[in-house]
Amino acid sequence: MSSAFFNAIKNRRSIYGISKEHVASNEAIKEIIHEAVLHTPSSFNSQSTRVVLLLGENHDKVWELTKDALRKVVPAENFSPTDEKINSFKAGYGTVLFYEDQQVVKGLQEDFALYADNFPVWSEHTSAMHQFVIWTALEELGFGASLQHYNPLIDESIQQEWSIPSSWKLIAQMPFGKPTIAPGEKDFKPLEERIKIFE
């Protein structure tokens, strides 16, 4: 068993306090994205995952767009906690947007009609693996991250701002930055209730 591999898995946590302080180069971050997209598995080797990396002003912009979208659905008198939460994500260094290309999914449904109902589900599995790989790799670089889901509320504004293809479906957003607070203790349910082994 690779202790380094499992240590990386154990150290990956949801970190909600993050800052823009420099942790690693943009090139190192881009390398993580490239390696993850190249080597993370996908059903039928579909390679349906699409990733958008937002740094600098682009990172700030995505959270301003998110606030704009939320103002339309959250009453003004109740907006303060929402504003504070979104600002905590904006306080970070960058954001990773995870997409699944529905054109690829539909193509697989047409080519393998017997499994048509499964491909949207398997597409979500593929996205989840990419999220986990990138999240863990960012932690290894010294970043803290969390996974957010403001889609579909923000889909249209993001698509327009960065000319995202219409076939790309937004799945999740991952703000990351230098950790400013440590995660709390993690509780674990008994493994005896979660695993069955037959030898």
Order of alpha helices (4+ residues) and beta strands (2+ residues): alpha-beta-alpha-beta-alpha-alpha-beta-alpha-alpha-beta-alpha-beta
